Amino acid sequence: MTRYESAREKFASIGVDTEAAIVTLAGVPISLHCWQGDDVLGFDGADSLSGGIQTTGNYPGRARTAQELMDDIEKAVSLMPGKKRLNLHASYAFLGEDKGKIDRDAYEPRHFAPWVDFAKRLGLDGIDFNPTYFGHPLVKNGLTLSSPDEDVRAFWVRHGIACRRIAQYFADEMGTPSLVNVWIPDGLKDIPADRLSPRIRLRRSLDEIFSEKLPGVIDAVESKVFGIGVESYTVGSNEFYQNYAATRGVCCLLDNGHYHPTEVVSDKIPALLAFHDTLALHVTRGVRWDSDHVVLFEDELREIALEIVRNEALGKVRIGLDYFDASVNRIGAWVTGQRSMEKALLSALLTPHDTLRAMQDNAEFGRLMFEKEKQKMMPLCDVWEEYLARQGLSEDWYGEIEDYEREVLVKRV
């Protein structure tokens, strides 16, 4: 009997079908963030970050061109199991002769056509998109869509409108909906004199951006508790965006680094599922604050996956990754984070949720605690290795990263 066959029997004894779990996991798309490969700089002219975003580290091999970034993504994808999507920021446009002649409010689908060709060649499930409200001179006094300067506000509204039309192009070309996520850095470093007016302006800006109904586009808004340089006041707070989403019929995107350290997104998922048919996640790992560390297979990630699976929400929650670490091999970081998300989902799929739910409903709390602790020692690793093997992969993948670093990355100077 193989290790997998033994594991299959053990899981069957608690009412879990490992074959069904493997098949289900293989069909769950995870959206991969392009910005891990180049430290969030993009291609449209920024040489440094703004808007409370910071990448730390100087590991050799950062992608400097579109081709290098595509090569790195392709290498990373080759080591990742399951179904993948691509998640782009608007700053990754291929501008060509338009560089320096047009600004972000005039970007068109043609500036992203190479990404569509790339995604199709890799067999990716689709492309998601993010307007880029940072790294630009018109992030004026730290404000974009909430700016009191009408010219600044109108520019960023036009940018949002342009991005939604680009997302519709992605949806048409790839045959799957494109999630468009709005996150802005707007806020103030010190105590504000007026908290309401910026939010009224932000509400008006969002209404203008979302006014055109576009088939294939899923609109989302993403909150944040604070950022570097905006420690005292964030315009796009959790309360603002949850109310906006509820009243406008758009999607809430939860980034698990964007809340107070004592808050957990795993608890927010079922709270929102009680009212929303679609949610979106940016999965990261905050250490003390929104530090965007590489996602690891740890407790909160497992809880996030449990809430998605136990609530039968794999078709409702759109999972994306969002971290950027320049202190380690960037491609290794991509693969580590994606595999960690997959492991968490597999662990959730191998959990007997109906049995545990019945114990809770019957107030068998001691028994529930016992069963949950016992299941932590179930042979998840044997099912994981079987899942990898069926996709031509293994757990021993880092050697390929080291080879790629020696052959490609260290030559980037």
C-alpha positions in Angstrom: 0.0 0.0 0.0 1.4 3.4 -1.0 1.4 6.3 1.4 -1.4 8.0 -0.5 -3.5 4.9 -0.4 -3.0 4.7 3.4 -3.9 8.4 3.7 -7.0 7.9 1.6 -8.2 5.2 3.9 -7.6 7.4 7.0 -9.5 10.3 5.6 -12.3 8.0 4.5 -12.7 6.9 8.1 -13.7 10.4 9.0 -15.9 10.8 6.0 -13.6 12.7 3.7 -13.0 11.8 0.0 -9.4 12.6 -0.9 -10.1 12.1 -4.6 -12.8 14.7 -4.6 -10.6 17.1 -2.7 -7.8 16.7 -5.3 -10.1 17.2 -8.2 -11.7 20.3 -6.6 -8.4 21.9 -5.7 -7.1 21.5 -9.2 -10.0 23.7 -10.4 -9.7 26.6 -8.0 -8.1 29.6 -9.8 -5.5 31.7 -7.9 -4.6 35.1 -9.3 -0.9 35.7 -9.4 0.3 39.3 -8.8 2.8 40.4 -11.4 4.4 43.0 -9.1 6.4 40.5 -7.0 8.9 40.2 -9.8 10.0 43.8 -10.2 9.3 45.3 -6.7 6.1 47.1 -7.9 7.8 49.6 -10.2 6.0 48.8 -13.5 6.9 50.0 -17.0 5.4 53.5 -17.3 8.2 55.5 -15.9 8.2 55.3 -12.1 11.7 54.8 -10.5 10.4 54.9 -6.9 7.2 54.1 -5.0 4.8 56.5 -3.4 1.4 56.1 -1.7 2.6 54.4 1.4 4.1 51.4 -0.5 7.5 50.2 0.3 9.6 47.2 -0.9 12.5 46.2 1.3 15.6 44.3 0.2 17.9 44.3 -2.7 18.2 40.6 -3.7 19.8 40.3 -7.2 17.7 39.6 -10.2 14.8 42.1 -10.2 13.0 42.1 -13.5 13.9 45.3 -15.3 12.0 44.9 -18.6 8.7 43.4 -19.6 10.4 40.4 -21.2 12.4 39.7 -18.0 9.2 39.9 -16.0 7.4 37.5 -18.3 10.3 35.1 -18.3 10.2 35.1 -14.5 6.5 34.6 -14.3 6.7 31.8 -16.7 9.3 30.1 -14.6 7.3 30.6 -11.4 4.1 29.2 -13.1 5.9 26.1 -14.2 6.5 25.2 -10.6 3.0 25.9 -9.3 0.2 23.4 -9.2 -3.5 24.1 -9.9 -5.3 26.7 -12.0 -3.7 30.2 -12.3 -4.8 33.6 -13.3 -2.6 36.8 -13.9 -3.2 39.9 -11.8 -1.9 43.1 -13.4 -1.5 46.7 -12.4 -2.1 49.5 -14.9 1.5 50.6 -14.5 2.6 47.5 -16.4 1.3 48.8 -19.7 3.3 48.3 -22.9 3.4 51.9 -24.1 5.9 51.7 -26.9 5.9 54.8 -28.9 3.2 56.2 -26.6 5.6 56.4 -23.7 5.8 60.0 -22.6 3.0 61.0 -24.9 0.0 59.7 -23.1 -0.8 59.4 -19.4 -2.6 56.8 -17.3 -6.0 58.3 -18.0 -5.6 57.4 -21.7 -4.4 53.8 -21.5 -6.2 51.5 -24.0 -6.5 47.8 -24.4 -3.8 47.8 -27.1 -1.3 48.7 -24.4 -2.0 45.4 -22.7 -2.3 43.1 -25.7 1.1 41.5 -25.1 -0.2 40.4 -21.7 -3.2 38.7 -23.3 -0.9 36.8 -25.7 1.3 35.8 -22.8 -1.6 34.6 -20.6 -3.0 32.6 -23.5 0.4 31.0 -24.2 0.7 29.9 -20.6 -2.8 28.6 -20.5 -3.9 30.9 -17.7 -7.5 31.1 -16.6 -7.9 34.8 -17.0 -6.5 38.3 -16.2 -7.5 40.5 -13.3 -6.6 44.2 -13.2 -5.9 47.1 -10.8 -5.8 50.8 -11.6 -2.5 52.2 -10.3 -3.2 55.1 -8.0 0.4 55.4 -6.8 3.9 56.1 -8.2 2.7 59.2 -10.2 3.2 63.0 -9.9 -0.6 63.5 -9.6 -0.8 61.7 -6.3 -0.9 65.2 -5.1 -0.5 65.8 -1.4 -1.2 62.1 -0.9 -4.6 62.3 -2.5 -6.2 60.9 -5.7 -9.9 60.2 -6.0 -10.6 62.2 -2.9 -8.6 65.2 -3.9 -10.1 68.7 -3.4 -8.3 69.7 -6.6 -10.9 69.0 -9.3 -8.3 68.5 -12.0 -6.5 65.8 -10.0 -9.7 64.1 -9.0 -10.9 64.1 -12.6 -7.7 62.7 -13.9 -7.9 59.7 -11.6 -11.6 59.2 -12.4 -10.6 59.0 -16.1 -7.9 56.5 -15.2 -10.4 54.3 -13.4 -12.8 54.4 -16.3 -10.0 53.5 -18.7 -9.0 50.5 -16.6 -12.5 49.1 -16.5 -12.6 49.1 -20.3 -9.2 47.4 -20.4 -10.6 44.8 -18.0 -13.6 44.2 -20.3 -11.1 43.6 -23.1 -9.3 41.0 -20.9 -12.7 39.3 -20.2 -13.6 39.2 -23.8 -10.2 37.8 -24.9 -9.8 35.3 -22.0 -13.4 34.1 -21.8 -13.6 34.7 -18.0 -14.6 37.7 -16.0 -11.9 40.2 -15.0 -11.8 41.6 -11.4 -11.0 45.3 -11.3 -9.9 46.3 -7.9 -9.8 49.9 -6.7 -7.3 50.7 -3.9 -6.2 54.3 -3.3 -3.5 55.6 -0.9 -5.5 58.7 0.1 -5.1 59.9 3.6 -3.4 62.2 6.0 -0.3 61.9 8.2 -1.7 63.9 11.1 -5.1 64.4 12.6 -7.6 65.8 10.0 -9.7 68.8 10.3 -12.4 67.3 8.0 -12.9 63.5 7.7 -16.2 63.7 5.8 -15.5 65.8 2.7 -12.8 63.6 1.3 -15.1 60.6 1.6 -17.9 62.4 -0.1 -15.5 63.2 -3.0 -14.3 59.6 -3.0 -17.9 58.4 -3.2 -18.6 60.7 -6.1 -15.5 59.6 -7.9 -16.4 55.9 -7.5 -19.9 56.5 -8.8 -18.5 58.1 -11.9 -16.0 55.3 -12.5 -18.6 52.6 -12.1 -21.4 54.3 -13.9 -20.9 52.4 -17.2 -22.1 48.8 -17.0 -19.5 46.5 -18.5 -20.2 42.8 -19.1 -17.4 40.6 -17.8 -16.1 43.2 -15.3 -16.3 42.5 -11.6 -15.8 45.8 -9.7 -14.2 45.7 -6.3 -13.1 48.1 -3.6 -10.3 47.6 -1.1 -9.9 49.2 2.3 -6.8 49.8 4.4 -6.4 50.8 8.0 -3.3 53.0 7.5 -0.1 53.4 5.5 3.3 55.0 5.6 2.6 58.8 5.6 -1.1 58.4 6.2 -1.0 57.1 9.8 -3.8 59.3 11.2 -6.6 59.1 8.5 -7.4 56.8 5.6 -10.2 58.0 3.3 -10.9 54.5 2.0 -11.5 52.8 5.4 -13.2 49.5 5.9 -16.4 51.1 7.1 -16.5 53.4 4.0 -16.0 50.6 1.5 -18.3 48.1 3.1 -21.1 50.6 3.0 -20.2 51.6 -0.5 -20.2 48.0 -1.7 -23.5 47.2 0.0 -25.3 50.2 -1.4 -23.8 50.1 -4.9 -23.7 46.4 -5.6 -19.9 46.1 -6.0 -17.5 43.6 -4.5 -15.6 44.0 -1.3 -12.0 43.0 -1.5 -10.3 41.9 1.8 -6.6 42.2 2.1 -5.5 40.4 5.2 -2.7 42.9 5.8 -5.0 45.9 5.8 -6.6 45.6 9.2 -5.6 46.1 12.8 -3.3 43.2 13.9 -6.0 41.9 16.2 -8.5 41.6 13.4 -8.6 38.6 11.1 -10.0 38.3 7.6 -11.1 34.7 8.3 -13.8 36.1 10.5 -14.8 38.8 8.0 -15.4 36.3 5.1 -18.5 34.6 6.6 -19.8 37.9 7.9 -19.8 39.3 4.3 -21.0 36.1 2.8 -24.2 36.6 4.7 -24.9 39.6 2.5 -22.7 39.3 -0.7 -22.6 36.7 -3.4 -19.1 37.7 -4.5 -16.0 38.5 -2.4 -12.4 39.0 -3.3 -9.2 38.4 -1.4 -5.7 39.7 -1.6 -3.8 37.2 0.4 -0.6 38.4 2.1 1.2 38.0 5.4 1.4 41.1 7.6 4.1 41.0 10.3 3.0 43.6 12.9 1.4 45.7 10.1 0.8 45.6 6.3 4.3 44.4 5.5 3.4 42.1 2.6 5.6 39.2 3.6 5.6 36.1 1.5 2.5 34.0 2.3 3.2 30.9 4.4 1.2 27.9 5.4 0.3 29.3 8.9 -2.8 29.4 11.1 -4.6 32.5 9.7 -4.1 31.3 6.1 -5.6 27.9 7.1 -8.5 29.7 8.7 -9.1 31.8 5.6 -9.3 28.6 3.5 -11.5 26.9 6.0 -14.1 29.7 5.8 -14.1 29.6 2.1 -14.5 25.8 1.8 -16.8 25.1 4.8 -19.2 27.8 3.5 -19.2 26.3 0.0 -17.8 29.6 -1.3 -15.1 28.5 -3.7 -17.2 29.8 -6.5 -18.0 33.1 -4.6 -14.6 34.1 -3.3 -12.0 35.2 -5.8 -8.5 34.5 -4.4 -5.5 36.6 -5.4 -2.1 36.9 -3.9 -0.5 40.3 -2.9 3.0 40.5 -1.5 6.4 41.8 -2.6 9.6 40.8 -1.0 12.9 41.9 -2.4 15.0 40.3 0.3 14.8 36.8 -1.1 14.7 35.2 -4.6 11.6 36.7 -6.0 10.6 33.7 -8.1 11.0 31.5 -5.1 8.7 33.9 -3.2 6.0 33.6 -5.8 6.1 29.8 -5.7 6.2 29.6 -2.0 3.2 31.8 -1.6 1.1 30.1 -4.2 1.8 26.7 -2.9 1.0 27.8 0.6 -2.4 29.0 -0.5 -3.0 25.6 -2.3 -2.0 23.7 0.8 -4.4 25.7 2.9 -7.2 25.0 0.5 -6.4 21.3 0.4 -6.3 21.1 4.2 -9.8 22.8 4.2 -11.1 20.3 1.6 -9.9 17.4 3.8 -11.8 18.6 6.8 -15.2 16.9 7.7 -17.1 20.2 8.0 -20.6 18.7 8.4 -19.4 16.5 11.3 -17.8 19.4 13.1 -20.7 21.7 12.5 -23.1 19.2 14.0 -20.9 19.0 17.1 -21.1 22.8 17.5 -24.8 22.9 17.0 -25.2 20.1 19.6 -23.0 22.0 22.0 -20.5 19.1 22.1 -17.7 21.6 22.5 -15.2 19.2 24.3 -15.7 16.7 21.6 -15.3 19.3 18.9 -12.0 20.5 20.4 -10.8 16.9 20.5 -11.7 16.1 16.9 -10.2 19.3 15.6 -6.9 18.6 17.4 -6.8 15.0 16.2 -7.3 16.1 12.6 -4.3 18.3 12.7 -2.2 15.1 12.7 -4.0 13.6 9.7 -1.6 12.8 6.7 -2.2 15.9 4.7 1.3 15.8 3.3 0.7 12.4 1.6 -2.4 13.8 -0.2 -0.5 16.9 -1.1 2.3 14.9 -2.7 -0.2 12.9 -4.6 -1.8 16.1 -5.9 1.6 17.4 -7.0 2.6 14.1 -8.7 -0.6 14.1 -10.8 0.5 17.5 -12.1 4.0 16.5 -12.8 5.5 18.4 -9.8 7.1 17.6 -6.5 8.0 19.2 -3.2 11.7 19.3 -4.2 11.5 22.4 -6.5 13.9 24.9 -5.1 16.9 23.5 -7.0 15.2 24.8 -10.2 15.1 28.2 -8.7 18.8 28.1 -7.8 19.6 27.0 -11.4 17.5 29.8 -12.8 19.2 32.3 -10.5 22.7 31.2 -11.6 21.8 31.0 -15.3 19.6 34.1 -15.5 19.1 36.3 -12.5 22.7 37.0 -11.4 23.5 38.3 -15.0 21.0 41.2 -14.5 23.2 44.1 -13.6 
